[in-house]
Amino acid sequence: MTDPRQVVRLVEQATAAYGRVDVLVNNAGVGSRLAFFKTAPEEVAHILEVNLLAAMLATRAVLPGMLERRQGAIISVASVAGHIAVDPIYSATKFGLRGFCLALRRELLHSDISVSLVSPGFIATQLTAGRRGQMPGPEIVARAIAQLALRPRREVVIPLRYRLAIWAEHALPWLSDRALAPRR
């Protein structure tokens, strides 16, 4: 998904097989478990490419057909980490993905192409393996994506309990700084 030629080829193959692309779901994502200063530059670039560049390339590849037909839905899976900075690299990519999608949404506002975001909190996936606590499974994200394809919205935060954390981040940033700072 990070090679522009491969992304264009994928869209061409999908168009040849199905006639058109009606819905694009940008759902690629990777993270790192290392502290930022311990992360190799190549790994930083890889995370940026997978989490942000891939969504931009895929969107760019499907958009001409959607604009021509005046129809389509672009749905990107961001993260609560795109609202609340918890990891320098991962959060930067998810803040970037949100910025890209929100700006694209405004750019396409007078077209019939919707641009939506799903921002999940912790979901039981490989990325969260080893975390303690109960987490919903990926089906909650799949349901949100399906609903956005039918009834577009700007952004959906799931599970709902994360809305309070996002509100606190914006209203009481000093409290979030203390709550999320690593213990010494």
N, C-alpha and C positions, 0 to 999 in steps of 0.2 A: 504493500500500500504506500510505500514511500518512494517508489520509482515512478515518475510521471508517465513514462511510456507504458509500463505495466497497468497503471490505473486506466489510461485511455483504452488500452487493449481490452481490459475487463469490461468497460462500459460498451465498447463496440461489440463484444461477444454477447453481452446481455441484451443489447438492442437487436442484434441479429436473431437471437433465440426467442425473444419475447415481444419484439416490435418497438418497445420503448421502455424507459425507466420512469415509473410514476412516483416511487418513493425511494429516497436514499436514506439509509440509516448509517451514520458515522459512529461506529462503536468500537474502534480499535483503542486499546489502552494498555500501557505498561507503566511500571513504577520501579523504584529502587529502594532497597532496604538499608542502604549505606548513608552515612552522614554526607552532606553535600561535598565537603572538602576531601572526602575519601572516594568520591565517584569519579571514575576516569572520564576524561573529556569525550571519548568515543561513546560512552554510555549516556552522557548528557545529551549528545547529539542524537543518539538513537531514540531516547525518550521524547525529545522534541519532535523528531520526525514522525514517530508512530502516533503520538497523542494530538499533535496539532497539524503538522504538514500533511499527513495522510488525509485528514478530513477536508482540508482546503483543496487538495488535488482532486479528490473524489467529487467534491461539490462542483469544482470548476469543470470537470469532465461531463457531468450530467446536466449542468445548467443550460447550455445552448438548446438541447432538445426540449427541456421543460419550458424555456422561454418561447421557443417556436410554437409549441402546442398550447401555451398559456395555461399550463396545468402542471402541478407537481408538489411534492412535499419533501423537505429536507429536515431530517431529525438528527440531532447530534447528542450523544451521551457525554455530558460534561461530568460534573461532580460537585458535591457540597464543598470539596476542596477548591473549587473555583470561586467560592464565596469566602471561605475561611481558610487562610493560608496555614497549612499544617506541614507541608514538605516543600522545600524550595523548588525543586525541579517539577514534581508532579503538579503542585498547585500553580506554578507559572504556566504550565501547558493548559491546565483547565481554565484558568483566568483568561488565557489567550483564546481558547476555543469559545468561551462565552462571549468575549469581545468580538471575535470574528462573526459568530452567528447573530448576535444582536445587531451589529452593523449591517450584515447582509440582509437581515430581516427588514431593516429600514430602507435599504437600497431597493428591495423588491416589494415594498409595501403596496405599490399600485399595480402589481402584477397579480396573477392568480396562483403564485407559488408561495407556499407557506414555509417558514423557517422556525423550527421549534427546538427547545432544549429539554433534556431530561437530566436533572442533577441529583443523582442518588447519593445517599450517605453510605455507610458501610453495608455492603451486600456480600453474602456468602459466595465468594468466588476464589480462584487461585490467588488473586491479588491480596485477599484478606486472610488467606490461610495462616493459621497460627495466632490470630487475634482471639482474645477471650470475649465472651458475651454472645448473646443470641442475635443473629442477624437474619433478615429475610433473604430468601433465595432470589436468583436472577429473574424468576417469573414476574416479580413485581415491576421490574424494569421493562420486560417484554410487554406487559399489559399497558404500561404508560405509553410506550412507543406505539402500540396498536391504536390506543385512544387518540394520540396526537395525529396519526395518519388520517383518522376519520374526522376529528374535531380539533384542528390546530389551536395551540395556545403559545404564548411567548416562552414560558418555562414552567416545568413541573418539578417540584422538589419532593423526593420520596426517600424513605417514609416521611410522613407529615411532621414527625417530631423534630426533624432537622430545621424546620422553618424557624423555630424558637432560637436555635443556635445561630442561625444566620442573622436574625433580628438582633441578638445580643452582640454579635460581631460588629454590626454597624452602629448600634446605639451605645454600646459599652465596650469599645475596643480595648481599653486598659484591663478590663476583667478577662477578656479572651486572651490577652497577652499572658496574664498570670496563670490562667487555667491551662493553657496549651504549652507553656514553656517547659522544656525538659527539666526534670528534677536533678539537683546537684547533690 
